[in-house]
Structure formats: structure tokens, C-alpha cells
Amino acid sequence: MNILIFEYNNFGTEDVKECLEKKGYKYTVVETDEYRNRVSPEFDRLFEEKFSEGINGEKYDCVFTFNYSPVISNNCKARNVPYIALVYDSPQVLLYSYTIINTCNYVFIFDKTQYMELKKEGINTVYYVPLAVNTDRMKRMSAAQEQNRSRFTEVYGGDIAFVGAMYNEKHNLYDKLDGISDFTRGYLDSVMNAQRKVYGHFFLEEVLNGEILKDMLNSLPLEPNNDGVETIQYLYADYFLARKMANDDRTEIMSRLGRDFGKEYMVNLFTFNETPMLLNVNNRGPVDYYNDMPYIFNNTRINLNITLRSIKSGIPLRGMDVMGAGGFLMSNYQADYYDWFVPGEDMVMYESVDDLSDKCRYYLSHDNERKQIAANGYGKISEFHTYDVRFKEMFDVVFN
């Protein structure tokens, strides 16, 4: 098997390479951001060059990327070669490109609700799979850690931690809606506050219409791409409001945990954002996905997953990574967890900020139960959700 891989700062590329090497497959990795465009003559030329080269004179059997690329799909269609895309980001407006129906496509989506929405529209090139973890890499890191456990605990350890963006940048899209009326802003604040109380159903797209939508368009005009079927409501809800809600959700949660636990326990936040408003929370700055993050998960008693609302039901990569590193996962409700894990046995879900605080208090004082849950979650990941397992499943679909 010869595989052509295009990537640009994707989490997991190194793990994919290790997986393929173990299987004895050959691959070429090409790093370029051009493949993320809908149309790119420059990329077309690059694709032709790399695809024609092959590997030691042998042709490529398929092309692989994380997330979906219309320009790659069209190039694969022209050459009648399978295109395998494993989607881990959300939102993913490129999934609504007309190219999604190209018969060369095998698009594996981690969000079951989004997969079902596309499938119901007759899109037969999409498939549902959860994301994966390289547990072999986790084992190597764990062995290295055991050589000097105290140092790793000192550098990475804590009682409660969240790793991720706070979405409070000055250039965030929601704040660019500065021309909307007070009525529209009040309406948007109200529907976002209502959505924050609801897990399991993302309804913001449904409530953007009429004069509200017209006012938003007047303030910051948007147009759907002419080669796609995404709606204006989708763009505003998933790219503007969902990210604003992520800022609100994460700020409220970290503020609450800092207030409830920060004086007694170590509450850590690993992010590139500045957070002077969070009292009793240690902002430890950004960390490297490969070299630091697994140690944080393994050395923190409670690891938080606070899902971006545009992920409607899927298990985010962060949740899989926590369990794959042997960490204890505390996550908001996401329906897809029930497909693969048992909440309360493999990981824990919270239903509200109050519930989260109560459960943090409980598991900080029940170490044995917490450690057993973390071990159960790791066991499920290592048996069913490694890259070895996932690529076998995907290749079985593509080549059998």
C-alpha cells in the first residue's frame, strides 16, 4: 500500500506515520496549506508533481488527509484514486462543498449527528467513526515518566486542568457584529444563554431568521460559497455564536472552579490566551500536543473537556486524548460517548456548572474510584480506538 498524505499543522500526523510504518505501508507526506483552499491552481500543479513521482516508481493507492479538502477530492476524482479524509475539526464548512459527492471520496466524520445530517441528504461518501489515539506513543511516554516521576509531577501535575483555547481574542468574529441593533444583540444573548442550558441539541441555526438575520447581514455581510450548500444561518451559528459561547462557557467554568477549588487545590489552565479575570487559576500558557499534553493528562487528577458547541454530538479529540493518556476525563454531555463508553465507569459527564463543581469535589476525595475510571477509559481506548484499529476499519471500507 502506497499512500500520499497532505498535511499542514494537523494533530496526529506523526501518529498516522507510525501506524502506517507498523503495517509496512509506504507513504509520502507533503506539507502545504494550499490544499485547504476550495480552488488552487498552485496546489493542482503540486498534486500532479507529487502524484506522478509515486514512491520508488510505484503509483499511489490512495490519498489521505485530516479534515476534508475539495481541491484534493477533485484531483483524486480526475485520477480515479480513493481519497480518505478523517475529520477531527468542527465546524467544517468544506464538508458542504458540492465535491463531497465525488465518488472517490471516503470521508470519515467523528460527529455522528453531522454524519447523519449528510447521510439523510443522500450523501453516500460519508462514514461515522470516532477519533483515535496512538497508545503505543502513550506507553513510551509513560515509561519515560517512570524514570523520574517526581519531576513530571512537579512540571505537569495538578488537581484540575483544562487544555484549550478560551476564544477571547480581540479579533473574534462575534465582536465584529458591532453594527447590530440593541434588540438584535439582546436576542442573540438570550438565545445563546438558552443554548448554554441545553446539551445534546444545537438549535442556534434554527433561530436565526427574519429581521434578526437581516440585521446581522447588514452589520457583517456573509455569502455562502457558490460551490457549496451551507446556509447563512450555519455560518453565523457555527463560526460566530458557537465560538462566543465557547468563550462564555470556558470562562464561567474556570472562574467557578477557581473560586470553589483554587485556594485548596491546584487548578491549571493551559492556553495561549491571556486570562487575568480568572482568580485562583494558574494560566500555564500553551503546550505542545505531542511532547507535553499527554503528561498533563496523566499527572492531573481531573481533566476537563469543554466542547465547542458546533460539535453537535461527537467526542472531541481532546476527550479521546485524555483517556488515551491514562487520564481521568470529566466532560460535558456529548451523545456519542454512549456509543463507545459507559459514563461513570470509563469517564464522567457533567450536566451543568453546579454539577461539574459537585463532581469535582467528589472525585478529588475518592482517588481509588477516580483511578479505576481512568484505567477503564484507557482500556477502552487501547482496545478499540487506536490508529491501528481505525485505519484497518477505514481501509476495509475503501478497499474491500
C-alpha positions as a LaTeX table, in Angstrom:
\begin{tabular}{lrrr}
\hline
Residue & $x$ (\AA) & $y$ (\AA) & $z$ (\AA) \\
\hline
Met1 & 0.00 & 0.00 & 0.00 \\
Asn2 & 1.38 & 3.40 & $-1.05$ \\
Ile3 & $-0.24$ & 6.48 & 0.46 \\
Leu4 & 0.13 & 10.17 & $-0.42$ \\
Ile5 & $-0.53$ & 12.36 & 2.62 \\
Phe6 & $-1.12$ & 16.11 & 2.59 \\
Glu7 & $-0.94$ & 17.95 & 5.89 \\
Tyr8 & $-0.50$ & 21.35 & 7.49 \\
Asn9 & $-0.08$ & 21.55 & 11.28 \\
Asn10 & $-2.54$ & 18.69 & 11.84 \\
Phe11 & $-2.67$ & 16.96 & 15.19 \\
Gly12 & $-1.96$ & 13.26 & 14.68 \\
Thr13 & 0.16 & 13.20 & 11.53 \\
Glu14 & 3.14 & 11.73 & 13.40 \\
Asp15 & 0.86 & 9.07 & 14.87 \\
Val16 & $-0.51$ & 8.20 & 11.43 \\
Lys17 & 3.03 & 7.79 & 10.10 \\
Glu18 & 3.89 & 5.39 & 12.94 \\
Cys19 & 0.73 & 3.39 & 12.33 \\
Leu20 & 1.46 & 3.02 & 8.62 \\
Glu21 & 5.07 & 2.05 & 9.24 \\
Lys22 & 3.98 & $-0.75$ & 11.57 \\
Lys23 & 1.76 & $-2.10$ & 8.82 \\
Gly24 & 4.61 & $-1.99$ & 6.33 \\
Tyr25 & 2.89 & 0.63 & 4.18 \\
Lys26 & 4.84 & 3.27 & 2.27 \\
Tyr27 & 3.86 & 6.92 & 2.36 \\
Thr28 & 4.91 & 10.42 & 1.34 \\
Val29 & 3.96 & 13.43 & 3.47 \\
Val30 & 3.62 & 16.78 & 1.70 \\
Glu31 & 3.25 & 19.85 & 3.91 \\
Thr32 & 1.29 & 22.69 & 2.33 \\
Asp33 & $-1.63$ & 24.91 & 3.30 \\
Glu34 & $-2.78$ & 25.22 & $-0.33$ \\
Tyr35 & $-4.91$ & 22.08 & $-0.07$ \\
Arg36 & $-7.20$ & 23.87 & 2.37 \\
Asn37 & $-8.47$ & 26.12 & $-0.43$ \\
Arg38 & $-11.52$ & 25.27 & $-2.50$ \\
Val39 & $-9.71$ & 26.08 & $-5.74$ \\
Ser40 & $-5.93$ & 26.33 & $-6.14$ \\
Pro41 & $-4.07$ & 26.05 & $-9.45$ \\
Glu42 & $-0.85$ & 26.09 & $-7.43$ \\
Phe43 & $-1.99$ & 23.04 & $-5.49$ \\
Asp44 & $-3.15$ & 21.29 & $-8.66$ \\
Arg45 & 0.39 & 21.61 & $-10.02$ \\
Leu46 & 1.87 & 20.33 & $-6.76$ \\
Phe47 & $-0.54$ & 17.39 & $-6.69$ \\
Glu48 & 0.36 & 16.44 & $-10.26$ \\
Glu49 & 4.06 & 16.60 & $-9.45$ \\
Lys50 & 3.87 & 14.51 & $-6.29$ \\
Phe51 & 1.32 & 12.03 & $-7.60$ \\
Ser52 & 3.32 & 11.43 & $-10.78$ \\
Glu53 & 6.50 & 10.76 & $-8.80$ \\
Gly54 & 4.96 & 7.91 & $-6.85$ \\
Ile55 & 7.18 & 6.03 & $-4.40$ \\
Asn56 & 10.24 & 4.44 & $-5.96$ \\
Gly57 & 8.40 & 4.27 & $-9.24$ \\
Glu58 & 5.28 & 2.69 & $-7.69$ \\
Lys59 & 1.94 & 4.50 & $-8.01$ \\
Tyr60 & $-0.08$ & 5.70 & $-5.03$ \\
Asp61 & $-3.06$ & 3.60 & $-3.97$ \\
Cys62 & $-4.86$ & 6.42 & $-2.12$ \\
Val63 & $-4.57$ & 9.94 & $-0.74$ \\
Phe64 & $-5.11$ & 10.74 & 2.95 \\
Thr65 & $-5.71$ & 13.95 & 4.91 \\
Phe66 & $-7.05$ & 15.01 & 8.24 \\
Asn67 & $-10.21$ & 17.02 & 7.56 \\
Tyr68 & $-11.73$ & 17.35 & 4.09 \\
Ser69 & $-10.33$ & 19.16 & 1.06 \\
Pro70 & $-12.41$ & 19.87 & $-2.08$ \\
Val71 & $-9.31$ & 20.54 & $-4.17$ \\
Ile72 & $-7.81$ & 17.18 & $-3.23$ \\
Ser73 & $-11.13$ & 15.46 & $-3.93$ \\
Asn74 & $-11.26$ & 16.92 & $-7.43$ \\
Asn75 & $-7.68$ & 15.87 & $-8.12$ \\
Cys76 & $-8.40$ & 12.34 & $-6.92$ \\
Lys77 & $-11.59$ & 12.19 & $-8.98$ \\
Ala78 & $-9.65$ & 13.15 & $-12.11$ \\
Arg79 & $-7.21$ & 10.28 & $-11.49$ \\
Asn80 & $-9.73$ & 7.73 & $-10.18$ \\
Val81 & $-7.84$ & 7.28 & $-6.90$ \\
Pro82 & $-9.53$ & 6.92 & $-3.48$ \\
Tyr83 & $-9.43$ & 9.98 & $-1.21$ \\
Ile84 & $-9.63$ & 9.20 & 2.53 \\
Ala85 & $-10.37$ & 12.13 & 4.86 \\
Leu86 & $-10.55$ & 11.74 & 8.64 \\
Val87 & $-12.39$ & 14.77 & 10.05 \\
Tyr88 & $-11.47$ & 15.93 & 13.55 \\
Asp89 & $-12.22$ & 19.67 & 13.37 \\
Ser90 & $-15.53$ & 21.46 & 13.81 \\
Pro91 & $-17.01$ & 23.47 & 12.26 \\
Gln92 & $-16.02$ & 22.13 & 8.84 \\
Val93 & $-17.73$ & 24.24 & 6.19 \\
Leu94 & $-15.80$ & 22.39 & 3.46 \\
Leu95 & $-17.98$ & 19.33 & 4.10 \\
Tyr96 & $-20.82$ & 21.25 & 2.43 \\
Ser97 & $-18.89$ & 21.67 & $-0.81$ \\
Tyr98 & $-20.55$ & 20.12 & $-3.87$ \\
Thr99 & $-17.41$ & 18.00 & $-4.20$ \\
Ile100 & $-18.48$ & 15.92 & $-1.20$ \\
Ile101 & $-20.42$ & 13.66 & $-3.60$ \\
Asn102 & $-17.34$ & 12.80 & $-5.68$ \\
Thr103 & $-17.28$ & 9.02 & $-5.86$ \\
Cys104 & $-13.58$ & 8.91 & $-5.00$ \\
Asn105 & $-14.38$ & 10.23 & $-1.51$ \\
Tyr106 & $-14.32$ & 8.26 & 1.73 \\
Val107 & $-14.96$ & 10.94 & 4.36 \\
Phe108 & $-14.91$ & 9.66 & 7.94 \\
Ile109 & $-16.68$ & 12.04 & 10.35 \\
Phe110 & $-16.37$ & 11.88 & 14.15 \\
Asp111 & $-19.64$ & 13.73 & 14.84 \\
Lys112 & $-22.50$ & 11.26 & 14.42 \\
Thr113 & $-25.14$ & 13.98 & 14.17 \\
Gln114 & $-23.32$ & 15.74 & 11.35 \\
Tyr115 & $-22.75$ & 12.41 & 9.61 \\
Met116 & $-26.47$ & 11.60 & 9.83 \\
Glu117 & $-27.45$ & 15.03 & 8.53 \\
Leu118 & $-25.33$ & 14.49 & 5.43 \\
Lys119 & $-26.41$ & 10.87 & 5.02 \\
Lys120 & $-30.10$ & 11.85 & 5.14 \\
Glu121 & $-29.46$ & 14.18 & 2.22 \\
Gly122 & $-28.31$ & 11.23 & 0.16 \\
Ile123 & $-24.57$ & 11.78 & 0.58 \\
Asn124 & $-23.15$ & 8.26 & 0.38 \\
Thr125 & $-19.48$ & 9.18 & 0.59 \\
Val126 & $-19.51$ & 9.87 & 4.35 \\
Tyr127 & $-18.96$ & 7.44 & 7.23 \\
Tyr128 & $-19.07$ & 7.70 & 11.02 \\
Val129 & $-16.04$ & 6.79 & 13.12 \\
Pro130 & $-14.76$ & 8.12 & 16.44 \\
Leu131 & $-11.29$ & 9.61 & 16.59 \\
Ala132 & $-8.19$ & 7.67 & 17.59 \\
Val133 & $-5.12$ & 7.76 & 19.85 \\
Asn134 & $-1.62$ & 6.36 & 19.43 \\
Thr135 & $-1.46$ & 4.37 & 22.65 \\
Asp136 & 1.97 & 2.98 & 21.72 \\
Arg137 & 3.32 & 6.53 & 21.95 \\
Met138 & 1.49 & 6.97 & 25.25 \\
Lys139 & 3.16 & 3.82 & 26.61 \\
Arg140 & 6.61 & 5.08 & 25.63 \\
Met141 & 5.94 & 8.40 & 27.31 \\
Ser142 & 4.65 & 6.66 & 30.41 \\
Ala143 & 7.81 & 4.53 & 30.62 \\
Ala144 & 9.99 & 7.63 & 30.32 \\
Gln145 & 7.96 & 9.30 & 33.02 \\
Glu146 & 8.50 & 6.45 & 35.45 \\
Gln147 & 12.25 & 7.11 & 35.33 \\
Asn148 & 11.65 & 10.40 & 37.14 \\
Arg149 & 8.06 & 10.53 & 38.30 \\
Ser150 & 8.60 & 13.39 & 40.78 \\
Arg151 & 9.92 & 15.76 & 38.12 \\
Phe152 & 7.00 & 15.09 & 35.78 \\
Thr153 & 4.55 & 15.58 & 38.63 \\
Glu154 & 6.17 & 18.89 & 39.51 \\
Val155 & 6.18 & 20.19 & 35.92 \\
Tyr156 & 2.84 & 18.88 & 34.70 \\
Gly157 & 0.84 & 17.89 & 37.77 \\
Gly158 & $-2.31$ & 19.42 & 39.19 \\
Asp159 & $-5.72$ & 18.64 & 40.62 \\
Ile160 & $-7.98$ & 20.09 & 37.92 \\
Ala161 & $-6.87$ & 21.16 & 34.45 \\
Phe162 & $-8.24$ & 22.37 & 31.16 \\
Val163 & $-6.14$ & 22.43 & 27.99 \\
Gly164 & $-7.55$ & 24.55 & 25.19 \\
Ala165 & $-8.39$ & 27.91 & 23.70 \\
Met166 & $-10.53$ & 30.39 & 25.61 \\
Tyr167 & $-11.76$ & 32.10 & 22.41 \\
Asn168 & $-11.35$ & 35.56 & 23.94 \\
Glu169 & $-9.14$ & 37.02 & 21.24 \\
Lys170 & $-9.81$ & 40.63 & 20.28 \\
His171 & $-10.35$ & 39.58 & 16.67 \\
Asn172 & $-13.12$ & 37.04 & 17.41 \\
Leu173 & $-15.91$ & 37.04 & 14.84 \\
Tyr174 & $-18.81$ & 37.75 & 17.19 \\
Asp175 & $-17.38$ & 41.10 & 18.25 \\
Lys176 & $-17.23$ & 42.10 & 14.59 \\
Leu177 & $-21.04$ & 42.27 & 14.66 \\
Asp178 & $-20.69$ & 45.71 & 16.23 \\
Gly179 & $-23.29$ & 47.32 & 13.98 \\
Ile180 & $-26.29$ & 45.25 & 15.08 \\
Ser181 & $-29.14$ & 46.89 & 16.99 \\
Asp182 & $-29.58$ & 46.62 & 20.73 \\
Phe183 & $-32.63$ & 44.45 & 20.09 \\
Thr184 & $-30.66$ & 42.02 & 17.93 \\
Arg185 & $-27.81$ & 41.87 & 20.43 \\
Gly186 & $-30.27$ & 41.19 & 23.24 \\
Tyr187 & $-31.91$ & 38.47 & 21.17 \\
Leu188 & $-28.58$ & 36.81 & 20.40 \\
Asp189 & $-27.52$ & 36.99 & 24.05 \\
Ser190 & $-30.83$ & 35.39 & 25.07 \\
Val191 & $-30.68$ & 32.51 & 22.61 \\
Met192 & $-27.02$ & 31.83 & 23.46 \\
Asn193 & $-27.89$ & 31.79 & 27.18 \\
Ala194 & $-30.73$ & 29.38 & 26.44 \\
Gln195 & $-28.41$ & 27.16 & 24.36 \\
Arg196 & $-25.89$ & 27.06 & 27.21 \\
Lys197 & $-28.51$ & 25.34 & 29.36 \\
Val198 & $-29.11$ & 22.66 & 26.72 \\
Tyr199 & $-26.71$ & 19.82 & 25.93 \\
Gly200 & $-27.45$ & 17.35 & 23.17 \\
His201 & $-29.21$ & 19.68 & 20.71 \\
Phe202 & $-27.66$ & 22.66 & 18.91 \\
Phe203 & $-30.56$ & 24.90 & 17.89 \\
Leu204 & $-28.92$ & 28.25 & 17.13 \\
Glu205 & $-29.12$ & 27.77 & 13.37 \\
Glu206 & $-32.89$ & 27.34 & 13.69 \\
Val207 & $-33.49$ & 30.68 & 15.46 \\
Leu208 & $-31.54$ & 32.96 & 13.12 \\
Asn209 & $-34.10$ & 34.32 & 10.66 \\
Gly210 & $-36.25$ & 37.29 & 9.73 \\
Glu211 & $-35.21$ & 40.74 & 10.93 \\
Ile212 & $-32.52$ & 39.27 & 13.21 \\
Leu213 & $-30.72$ & 37.65 & 10.30 \\
Lys214 & $-31.21$ & 40.73 & 8.15 \\
Asp215 & $-29.64$ & 42.95 & 10.83 \\
Met216 & $-26.65$ & 40.59 & 11.15 \\
Leu217 & $-26.17$ & 40.63 & 7.40 \\
Asn218 & $-26.29$ & 44.42 & 7.34 \\
Ser219 & $-23.67$ & 44.59 & 10.08 \\
Leu220 & $-21.29$ & 41.99 & 8.66 \\
Pro221 & $-22.36$ & 40.60 & 5.27 \\
Leu222 & $-21.68$ & 36.95 & 4.55 \\
Glu223 & $-22.25$ & 34.94 & 1.43 \\
Pro224 & $-22.28$ & 31.14 & 1.16 \\
Asn225 & $-19.68$ & 29.77 & $-1.19$ \\
Asn226 & $-21.00$ & 29.37 & $-4.72$ \\
Asp227 & $-19.76$ & 25.78 & $-4.80$ \\
Gly228 & $-21.44$ & 24.69 & $-1.58$ \\
Val229 & $-24.79$ & 24.19 & 0.14 \\
Glu230 & $-24.03$ & 25.71 & 3.55 \\
Thr231 & $-26.53$ & 28.31 & 4.74 \\
Ile232 & $-26.00$ & 31.79 & 6.12 \\
Gln233 & $-27.52$ & 30.55 & 9.39 \\
Tyr234 & $-24.90$ & 27.79 & 9.57 \\
Leu235 & $-22.05$ & 30.26 & 9.10 \\
Tyr236 & $-23.29$ & 32.68 & 11.75 \\
Ala237 & $-24.27$ & 29.98 & 14.25 \\
Asp238 & $-21.19$ & 27.77 & 13.96 \\
Tyr239 & $-18.46$ & 30.32 & 13.31 \\
Phe240 & $-19.74$ & 33.34 & 15.26 \\
Leu241 & $-22.12$ & 32.28 & 18.03 \\
Ala242 & $-20.65$ & 28.86 & 18.88 \\
Arg243 & $-17.20$ & 30.37 & 19.42 \\
Lys244 & $-18.66$ & 33.19 & 21.51 \\
Met245 & $-20.41$ & 30.54 & 23.59 \\
Ala246 & $-17.13$ & 28.64 & 23.98 \\
Asn247 & $-15.61$ & 31.78 & 25.47 \\
Asp248 & $-18.59$ & 32.20 & 27.82 \\
Asp249 & $-18.70$ & 28.51 & 28.79 \\
Arg250 & $-14.99$ & 28.17 & 29.43 \\
Thr251 & $-14.70$ & 31.47 & 31.28 \\
Glu252 & $-17.63$ & 30.65 & 33.55 \\
Ile253 & $-16.37$ & 27.14 & 34.27 \\
Met254 & $-12.79$ & 28.13 & 35.02 \\
Ser255 & $-13.96$ & 31.08 & 37.14 \\
Arg256 & $-16.21$ & 28.78 & 39.13 \\
Leu257 & $-13.54$ & 26.14 & 39.64 \\
Gly258 & $-11.03$ & 28.79 & 40.64 \\
Arg259 & $-13.50$ & 30.11 & 43.19 \\
Asp260 & $-14.55$ & 26.70 & 44.53 \\
Phe261 & $-11.18$ & 24.92 & 44.48 \\
Gly262 & $-8.35$ & 27.31 & 43.65 \\
Lys263 & $-7.36$ & 28.09 & 47.23 \\
Glu264 & $-7.33$ & 24.43 & 48.30 \\
Tyr265 & $-6.26$ & 22.65 & 45.11 \\
Met266 & $-4.15$ & 23.39 & 42.04 \\
Val267 & $-6.42$ & 24.48 & 39.18 \\
Asn268 & $-4.43$ & 24.78 & 35.95 \\
Leu269 & $-5.29$ & 26.27 & 32.58 \\
Phe270 & $-3.07$ & 25.58 & 29.58 \\
Thr271 & $-3.87$ & 28.10 & 26.85 \\
Phe272 & $-2.30$ & 30.72 & 24.60 \\
Asn273 & $-4.93$ & 33.25 & 25.71 \\
Glu274 & $-4.42$ & 35.78 & 28.50 \\
Thr275 & $-6.88$ & 35.30 & 31.37 \\
Pro276 & $-6.34$ & 37.97 & 34.06 \\
Met277 & $-10.02$ & 37.71 & 35.00 \\
Leu278 & $-9.64$ & 34.15 & 36.31 \\
Leu279 & $-8.81$ & 34.25 & 40.01 \\
Asn280 & $-7.06$ & 31.29 & 41.68 \\
Val281 & $-6.47$ & 29.68 & 38.27 \\
Asn282 & $-2.89$ & 29.09 & 37.14 \\
Asn283 & $-2.55$ & 30.03 & 33.47 \\
Arg284 & 0.39 & 27.89 & 32.43 \\
Gly285 & 0.46 & 29.04 & 28.80 \\
Pro286 & 0.26 & 26.91 & 25.64 \\
Val287 & 1.69 & 23.39 & 25.45 \\
Asp288 & 2.88 & 21.08 & 22.69 \\
Tyr289 & 0.42 & 18.42 & 21.54 \\
Tyr290 & 2.98 & 15.63 & 21.30 \\
Asn291 & 5.59 & 16.44 & 23.93 \\
Asp292 & 3.61 & 17.97 & 26.79 \\
Met293 & $-0.12$ & 17.36 & 26.64 \\
Pro294 & $-0.13$ & 13.60 & 27.45 \\
Tyr295 & 1.95 & 14.26 & 30.58 \\
Ile296 & $-0.56$ & 16.88 & 31.72 \\
Phe297 & $-3.44$ & 14.44 & 31.32 \\
Asn298 & $-1.57$ & 11.66 & 33.10 \\
Asn299 & $-0.47$ & 13.84 & 36.02 \\
Thr300 & $-3.71$ & 15.75 & 36.60 \\
Arg301 & $-6.38$ & 14.25 & 38.81 \\
Ile302 & $-9.34$ & 15.69 & 36.84 \\
Asn303 & $-9.03$ & 16.67 & 33.15 \\
Leu304 & $-11.81$ & 18.77 & 31.67 \\
Asn305 & $-13.32$ & 18.61 & 28.22 \\
Ile306 & $-15.48$ & 21.65 & 27.39 \\
Thr307 & $-16.79$ & 21.04 & 23.89 \\
Leu308 & $-17.21$ & 23.69 & 21.22 \\
Arg309 & $-20.98$ & 23.78 & 20.59 \\
Ser310 & $-20.59$ & 23.31 & 16.83 \\
Ile311 & $-19.66$ & 19.70 & 17.69 \\
Lys312 & $-23.21$ & 18.52 & 17.95 \\
Ser313 & $-22.78$ & 15.00 & 19.37 \\
Gly314 & $-19.22$ & 13.87 & 18.64 \\
Ile315 & $-16.44$ & 13.05 & 21.07 \\
Pro316 & $-13.80$ & 15.75 & 20.58 \\
Leu317 & $-10.18$ & 14.77 & 20.06 \\
Arg318 & $-9.44$ & 16.25 & 23.48 \\
Gly319 & $-11.69$ & 13.71 & 25.18 \\
Met320 & $-10.06$ & 10.77 & 23.38 \\
Asp321 & $-6.58$ & 12.13 & 24.11 \\
Val322 & $-7.26$ & 12.42 & 27.84 \\
Met323 & $-8.40$ & 8.81 & 28.14 \\
Gly324 & $-5.67$ & 7.59 & 25.79 \\
Ala325 & $-3.03$ & 9.14 & 28.04 \\
Gly326 & $-4.46$ & 7.33 & 31.06 \\
Gly327 & $-6.08$ & 10.46 & 32.45 \\
Phe328 & $-9.41$ & 10.86 & 34.22 \\
Leu329 & $-11.86$ & 12.62 & 31.90 \\
Met330 & $-14.65$ & 14.94 & 33.05 \\
Ser331 & $-16.67$ & 16.09 & 30.04 \\
Asn332 & $-19.85$ & 17.92 & 29.21 \\
Tyr333 & $-22.62$ & 15.76 & 27.74 \\
Gln334 & $-21.99$ & 14.52 & 24.20 \\
Ala335 & $-24.30$ & 11.79 & 22.92 \\
Asp336 & $-21.60$ & 9.87 & 21.05 \\
Tyr337 & $-19.87$ & 8.89 & 24.30 \\
Tyr338 & $-22.70$ & 6.41 & 24.81 \\
Asp339 & $-21.78$ & 4.60 & 21.59 \\
Trp340 & $-18.36$ & 3.61 & 22.94 \\
Phe341 & $-18.05$ & 4.30 & 26.67 \\
Val342 & $-20.03$ & 3.94 & 29.89 \\
Pro343 & $-20.27$ & 7.27 & 31.72 \\
Gly344 & $-19.45$ & 6.79 & 35.38 \\
Glu345 & $-17.29$ & 3.76 & 34.53 \\
Asp346 & $-14.93$ & 4.89 & 31.75 \\
Met347 & $-15.27$ & 8.66 & 32.11 \\
Val348 & $-17.62$ & 11.12 & 33.82 \\
Met349 & $-20.06$ & 13.64 & 32.33 \\
Tyr350 & $-21.44$ & 16.76 & 33.96 \\
Glu351 & $-24.84$ & 18.30 & 33.24 \\
Ser352 & $-24.29$ & 21.87 & 34.48 \\
Val353 & $-21.66$ & 24.05 & 36.09 \\
Asp354 & $-23.10$ & 23.23 & 39.52 \\
Asp355 & $-22.97$ & 19.52 & 38.69 \\
Leu356 & $-19.38$ & 19.89 & 37.48 \\
Ser357 & $-18.32$ & 21.54 & 40.75 \\
Asp358 & $-20.07$ & 18.85 & 42.81 \\
Lys359 & $-18.45$ & 16.04 & 40.81 \\
Cys360 & $-15.00$ & 17.61 & 41.02 \\
Arg361 & $-15.41$ & 17.78 & 44.81 \\
Tyr362 & $-16.46$ & 14.12 & 44.89 \\
Tyr363 & $-13.67$ & 12.71 & 42.73 \\
Leu364 & $-10.97$ & 14.80 & 44.40 \\
Ser365 & $-11.85$ & 12.96 & 47.59 \\
His366 & $-12.32$ & 9.50 & 46.02 \\
Asp367 & $-8.94$ & 8.74 & 44.49 \\
Asn368 & $-9.37$ & 4.99 & 44.10 \\
Glu369 & $-12.66$ & 5.35 & 42.25 \\
Arg370 & $-11.21$ & 8.08 & 40.05 \\
Lys371 & $-8.13$ & 5.99 & 39.20 \\
Gln372 & $-10.28$ & 2.98 & 38.32 \\
Ile373 & $-12.41$ & 5.07 & 35.96 \\
Ala374 & $-9.27$ & 6.43 & 34.29 \\
Ala375 & $-7.93$ & 2.88 & 33.90 \\
Asn376 & $-11.23$ & 1.71 & 32.39 \\
Gly377 & $-11.23$ & 4.57 & 29.90 \\
Tyr378 & $-7.66$ & 3.84 & 28.87 \\
Gly379 & $-8.55$ & 0.17 & 28.43 \\
Lys380 & $-11.37$ & 1.03 & 26.02 \\
Ile381 & $-9.13$ & 3.37 & 24.03 \\
Ser382 & $-6.26$ & 0.88 & 23.77 \\
Glu383 & $-8.58$ & $-1.92$ & 22.61 \\
Phe384 & $-10.99$ & $-0.13$ & 20.29 \\
His385 & $-9.71$ & 3.35 & 19.41 \\
Thr386 & $-6.08$ & 3.22 & 18.35 \\
Tyr387 & $-4.86$ & 4.38 & 14.95 \\
Asp388 & $-4.13$ & 0.73 & 14.14 \\
Val389 & $-7.79$ & $-0.15$ & 14.70 \\
Arg390 & $-9.11$ & 2.93 & 12.96 \\
Phe391 & $-7.03$ & 2.57 & 9.81 \\
Lys392 & $-7.98$ & $-1.08$ & 9.50 \\
Glu393 & $-11.64$ & $-0.06$ & 9.69 \\
Met394 & $-11.19$ & 2.70 & 7.11 \\
Phe395 & $-9.14$ & 0.56 & 4.72 \\
Asp396 & $-11.72$ & $-2.21$ & 5.00 \\
Val397 & $-14.36$ & 0.26 & 3.79 \\
Val398 & $-12.20$ & 1.66 & 0.97 \\
Phe399 & $-10.56$ & $-1.47$ & $-0.44$ \\
Asn400 & $-12.95$ & $-4.34$ & 0.35 \\
\hline
\end{tabular}
